[in-house]
Amino acid sequence: MKIRRDEEAPRVADTRAPAPTQPAAPSPDVRAEPPRAEAVRAEPESPLAAALVPDPTIGRASTARVGDEVHRRTLELAAELRDEGRTDEALALLHGLRQLTPSRGVPDDATFLAGRTDAASGGDGIDRLDAVVASLRDEPIDTTIRPSLRLSWFNDQFFYPNGDDDGFTQAANIGLTLRRGDDTFDLDVRHGMLTERGGDHRVDELDILAALSHRVERGAVEYDFGPTVGVSLVGDYGGAQLQDAFHGAIGMGRRLDGALQSEYEGTNQAALIVGAHFTARRDLGVGFSAHAGIDGQLALGPTGVSRVSPRVGLNWELPRGVVRPVVGAELEVARFFTPDARLQMAGGYDTRHFEAMPRFRIGIANDHFELGWRGTVNQGGAGAQMGEIYLSIGRR
């Protein structure tokens, strides 16, 4: 006999004293009854609820990723059921999702029912959702650190053959990336040469920057954001000798004993760089993706370049193939600030207003490398064109 809740405590106390030598033995039925905690044990938590609430055992970033993915797939599954004519099941999924995750975007019933997709599949909707959640929950957390190396060589001759070696004339960059799950660390060292247009002055920029990025997925959109910190060194860092040696090696271009700019003005100076970056990306299908973002940095010191630069772009990569073509276009609109007059010489940074800098990319890639060319129009806002040959080695 099961004990009901209203039988757990009698309403009238029994005032009779028990016999001193005959303690009342518990009823066989009562003795066999499991503890009340077992008798009223709650039903197991649903897979959907378990996936959409924080799980301290797998880490905050992975919990958020699982929750976002389940949220997206639940909406897709509800749309499939709606398109199959199983409206009640679709709305039940939608209502459950709305109650569990009120902070995430869930369409109202009218908007949802007005939409149509081409998706169609069979089977029970809840069973399919449980399978999705189980597969995501069982997926191991990726803690592997994946390194990659980036090499870039910039030259105005790479944009068109008759570059004049004035303004932003040549630069080189080496970068190291370490990825672990949703987090990325980037370290970049860039050496750039700036020569005076119509004069004999020049100056070098040596920037050492480190950036952290964290990736978050919300529905179909992926976000990357994080801080940047580093140092910018401005002055004479061997640019004249490097450019002269390069021109001698290829047998063309101006030399220091001729018309190549050679005069460094002032002393070497340094500035602390602090900044932040943000990018949103969305996969558009058939190899296309779009992105938009904004970068900003502040130079603290007597030199260096502060900037704010929103940007938008579109990329395409062949979805399949051992070696795949990649193309892209981006528009960056930047505003530069600097207290150092050397960086504002003729052909240098234009600090008067925002400058549009279109950028184009073409290359080849697979899962472990990318090799290509990138061209920038109006580099630094000074009207100069700059070409870049780049190589990235490591898992993409």
N, C-alpha and C positions, 0 to 999 in steps of 0.2 A: 504494500500500500504506500503510495507517494504521500508525502506531507505537503499540504497546500500552504501558501504563505499565511492565510488567515488562521491556520492551526499552529503556527510556530509559537505563539504566546497566548495562553488562555486569558479571556477577558476578566474572569473572577478568580482570585487567588484561592488555592486550596489550603484551608487553615488547619486541616487535620495533621497532627504530628505523626510521623512515621513510627512504626513499631521499632522498639530499640534493638531487637535482635533479628528482625526480619527486614532488612533493607529491600526496597522494591527493586526487583530485577527489571531491566529495560525490556520492553516488548521486543520480540524477535523481529517484527517488521521494522521497528525503529532502529534496532541495532544494525540491520542490514542496509539501512538507507545510507548512501554516500553523503559526505559532508555537503552542507548547503552550498558552499562555493562551487562544488562540482555540479550540484543539481541545477543551478541557475547560470552555469557558465555561458558566456556570450558566444554568439556565432562568430566564426573567423572573419577577420576584416576582409572586405572585398579587394581584389587585385587592383582595381582602379583607384580606390581610396588609398591603398598602401603605396601606390606609385606616385601619387600627387601630394603627399605630405612628407615633411622632412624625415630622413632616415639617418640617424647619427652614426650608423655603422659603416656607411659608404662614403661619407664626406659631402660637404655642402655643394661643391661644384658638380659632382656626379649625380647627386640627388636632383639638383636643378635641371641637369641635362635629361635625366630620365623623366622627370615630371613634364618638361617641355615636349619631349618626344611623344609621351603618352597622350598629352593634351592634343597635339596635332593629329596623331593617328586616330584618336577618338572622334574628332570632328570629321575626318575623312571617312571613317567607318559609318558614322551617322548619315553622311551624305550618300554613301553607297546604299544603305538601307532605305533612305528616302527615295532614291531613284528606282529601287526595286519595288516601290509601292508599299513598303512596310513602315508606314508613317508612325504608328504607335511605338514600335521599337526604336525608331530613330529619335523621336521626341523624348522617350524615356532616357536614352543615353545623353541627350542634350541637357535634360533637366538635372540628371545626376552630376554631370560635369559642371553645370552652373552652380550647384550647391557646394560641391567640393572645392572649386577654384573660383570664387567670386572675383578675385583680382585679375584673372586672365580673361582675355577677350572671348566671349561666347555670344554668338548672335541670338537675337530674340526669335521666337517661334515663327513669326510672320516672315522675317527676313530669311530665315533658314528654309522655310517651305517654299519661298518664291525662287530659290536658287535651283539650278540643275547642273549635273555633271554627267560625264559619259561613263563613270565607273559603275561596274556591276560585278557582283560575286555572290556565291551561294553560301549556305551554312548559317548557323545561328549567330546573331550579332554578338551576344554576350560571350559565347564560346570563342569567337574570333578575337574579341578584345582581350579576354583572359590569356590567350596564347601570345598576343603581342606583349602584354605586360610581363608575362613569365619570361619571355625571351630577353626583354630588356633588363629585368632584375637579375637574370643569370649571367648577363654579360660581364666578364671580368673588368675590373678597373685598370686602365692603362697607366702604369707608372713609369714606363720606359722613357728615358731622355733621348731624344732624337736630334743629333747635331746636323747642321748644314752650313756650307761655306758659300759666301757671295763675293765675286770679284767684278769690279766695274772699271772701265777706262773711258773717260770723257775727253772729247776733243772737238773743236769747232770744224775741223777737217772731216770728221765723220758724218757731219750733216750735209755738207756739200764740199766738193774738192777745193774750191777757191776760198776757204776760210782765211781771214786776215790776221789771225793770231793776236787780235786786240780784244780787250774786255775779258770775258770768261773764256779763256783760251784752252785750258787743259786741266784735268783733275783725275784722281785715282781713288778708289774706295775698296776697302776690304772689310767684310762683315762676317760675324759668326752668329748663328742662331741656334738656340737650344730650346726644344719643345718638349713639354711634358703634359700630356692630357690637354686641358684647356688653357694652359699657361705657356707663355713664350718669353724668352729673354733674348734681346738683340744687343750686340756690341759692334759699333761701326767706327772705323778710323778713316777719315777722308782728308786728302791733301789736295787743295785747289790753288790755281794760279790766276791772278787778276792783273792784267796789264792796261796801262793808260792808252786810250784811243787818242791819237794825235800828240802824244807826249812820250817821255822816256821813263816814267815812274811805273813801278809794279809793287805788288804785295802778295804774300801767300797767306792762305787760311789752312790751319791744321785743326780739325774738329775731331774730338773723341767723345762719342755719345753712347750711353747705355739706356735701353728702354725695356720696360716690362709691359706685357699685354695679357689681358684676360679675355677669353672668348665666352660669350653667352649666346644661346640660341633661344629665340622667342618665335615660335611658329616657324614660318619659312625664312625668317631673317636672322642672320648671324651678326653679332656685334663684337668688335674688338676695341678695347680701350685700356689706357694705362698711362703711367708717368714716364718722363724722359729727363735724364740728368747727364751732365757732362761738362767739358771744358772746351773753349774755343781759343786757339792761339793765333795771333795775327802779327805778321812781321816778315822777317827773312828766314825761311825754312828750306832753302836750297832750290827754290823753284827756277831761278834764272839758270843755274848750272844744269839742272835736269832738262830743261827745255832746250838749252844750247846743245847738250850731248845728244838728245834725241834727234834734233834737226841735223846734226852732223852724221848720225848713224844712218838716217834715211836719205841723206844727200839732197835735202830740200828744206826750205824755210829760212827765216832770218836767223843770224848768229849774233852773239854778243859783240863780236868785233865789227859788226855792221849796224843794222837798223833794229835789232831786237832790244826791247826795253830792258834796262839793266839797273836803274837807280831805285834803291829801297830808301824810303823816307821814314824817319822816326825810329823808335826802338821796338823791340818785341814786347807785346802786351798780351794779357790773358783776361778772359771773362768766364764766369760760371754760367752755365746754361741749365735752366730748368724749364720744363714744359709738359705738355700732355698731348695725347692723340686719341682720336675716336673714328671708327669706321663701321659702317653698316653695309652688309652684303646680302644679296638675294640671288639665288639660282633661278634663272628664267627658263631653263629647259634647253634641250638640244645643244648643249655646250655653252650657252650664253649665261653671263652673270653681270649684274650691275652693282655698283657700289657708290657710296657717298660718305663724306667725312669731313673732319676739320682737324688741322694740326696747329699747334701754337707753341712758341718758345720765347723765353725772356732771357736776354743777355745781361748779366749783372757784372758791371765793370766798365773800364774805359774804352772797351772795344767790343767786338762781336756783333752779331746780327740778331735782333728780335724780329719775330714774324708771326702773322696769323694768316692761315691759308685754307679756306674751304675748297672742296674739290668734289667732282662727280666723274664717273667713268663707266665704260662698258667694255667687257672682255668676252672673247670667244676662244674656246679650245675644242678641237675635234674630240668627241666623247670617247672614241675607241681608236686603238692603234698602238703599236710598239713605240713609234715616234710620231708625235702629233703636232700639227701646226697650231700656233697661238697668235692671236692678234688682239690689240686693245687700243683704246683711246681714252684720254682723260683731260679734263679741263680744270686747272688749278687757278684760283684767283687770289693772289698774295699781296699783302701789304708788309713792307720791310721798314725797319727802324734801326739806326745805328748812330752812336755818338762819334764814331771814328771816320774822319774825313777821308782817309786813305781808301776805305771801302766804298766811298761815294765818288771816286774819281771818274772821269769820263770813260764810259764803258762798264762802270761798276753798278752797284745796287741803286735802283731808283726808289727813293724814300718819299716821294711826293704824294702818291696816291696808289690805290689798288691796281695791280697789273695782272692781266690775263696771260696765262702761260699754257697753251695747248701742248699736249704730249701724246706721242704715238709709239706703239710697240709692235714688233713682229719677231717671231722666233719659232723654235722647235723645242719640244719637251717630251719627257716620259715621266714615270713615277719617281725618278731619282735625279733628274737634272733638267735644267732649262738653259738654252743658249739663244741669245737674240740681240736685237738692236732696238734702241729707244731714242727717239728724237724729241727735243724740247725747243719750242719756239718762244722767243722773248725771255731767255734765261735771265733770272735776276731782275726782270723788268727793264733791262737795258737794251732790248732789241736784238740781242745776240742769239744765234742758233747754236745749239750744242747737241752733238751726237754721242751716244753711249753704246759701247759693246759690253754685254754683261754675260756672266756665267754663274749659275747657281748649282751647287753640287750637294746632294742630300735628299732624303725623302721629302716630297712635296705634300 
